[in-house]
Amino acid sequence: MTAEVYALRHVASGTLMPEMRSGRGYSHWTPTEPDGMPAAALPTPRFLATRRAAINARGQWARGVVTVSGGNDRDGDYWEEFDVVDVGRKVSDLEVVTFTLVEKKEGAP
């Protein structure tokens, strides 16, 4: 069985957007040069299930760095405030790349 998944690659550096493992979102990712690091040392790429999801993620990243503040007011109502800081990114800074996953059966050559 095979399946296609999508990732985002920074055009200038060739770096793939990594799967984030902290509390910050993907808008906080700043691409850097891989510096010749071995593939095993590079972070796991963020894979998206559809091309549309990758295109949407690329657009959101290009908007800038997003921070969210939230809490409860005195009446107990929850509120959120979003702040987007434009850091000069463009949609064309990232390209959508397609990967084909191929199932490999346990014990198969």
C-alpha positions in Angstrom: 0.0 0.0 0.0 1.2 3.5 -0.8 0.0 7.0 0.3 1.0 10.5 -0.5 1.8 13.0 2.3 2.9 16.6 2.0 5.5 18.7 3.7 6.7 22.3 3.5 10.3 23.1 2.4 12.0 26.5 2.9 13.2 27.3 -0.6 16.4 29.2 0.3 17.8 26.7 2.9 16.1 23.4 1.8 15.0 22.8 5.4 11.7 21.0 5.9 9.3 22.4 8.4 9.7 20.2 11.5 7.0 18.5 13.6 6.8 20.8 16.6 7.1 19.2 20.0 6.8 22.3 22.2 3.9 24.5 23.2 4.6 27.0 20.5 2.9 26.8 17.1 4.4 26.5 13.7 4.4 30.2 13.1 7.3 30.4 15.5 9.5 28.2 13.2 12.4 30.1 11.7 14.2 28.1 9.0 18.0 27.7 9.3 20.7 26.1 7.2 21.0 22.4 7.9 24.8 22.9 8.2 25.6 19.5 6.8 24.0 17.7 9.7 23.5 14.0 9.2 19.9 13.1 8.3 19.4 11.3 11.6 20.1 14.5 13.5 17.6 16.6 11.6 14.1 17.0 13.2 11.2 14.9 12.0 9.4 16.8 9.2 5.8 17.9 9.7 3.7 15.7 7.3 0.3 16.9 6.2 -2.4 14.5 4.9 -3.6 16.7 2.0 -2.2 19.2 -0.4 -4.8 21.7 0.7 -3.7 21.3 4.3 -0.1 22.1 3.2 -1.2 25.1 1.2 -3.2 26.4 4.1 -0.3 25.9 6.5 2.1 27.7 4.2 -0.3 30.7 4.1 -0.7 30.8 7.8 3.1 30.6 8.3 3.6 33.5 5.9 1.3 35.7 7.8 3.9 36.0 10.6 4.4 35.0 14.2 1.2 34.5 16.1 0.9 34.7 19.9 -2.3 34.1 21.8 -3.2 35.4 25.2 -6.3 34.2 27.0 -8.0 33.9 30.4 -11.2 34.4 32.3 -12.7 37.7 33.1 -14.3 38.6 36.4 -17.6 37.0 35.2 -15.9 33.8 34.4 -16.2 34.2 30.6 -13.2 33.0 28.7 -11.5 35.5 26.3 -8.6 35.2 23.8 -6.5 37.8 22.1 -4.5 37.0 19.0 -1.4 39.1 18.0 0.3 38.6 14.6 3.7 40.1 14.0 4.7 40.5 10.4 8.3 39.3 10.1 8.6 39.7 6.3 7.7 36.2 5.2 6.2 35.4 1.8 4.2 32.4 0.7 6.9 31.8 -2.0 9.5 31.3 0.8 8.0 27.8 1.3 7.2 25.1 -1.3 4.9 22.2 -1.0 6.7 18.9 -1.5 5.1 15.5 -2.0 6.3 12.3 -0.3 5.1 8.8 -1.1 4.9 6.5 1.8 5.3 2.8 1.0 4.2 0.1 3.4 6.9 -2.4 4.2 5.7 -5.7 5.8 7.5 -6.9 8.9 10.2 -9.3 7.8 10.0 -8.4 4.1 13.3 -7.6 2.3 
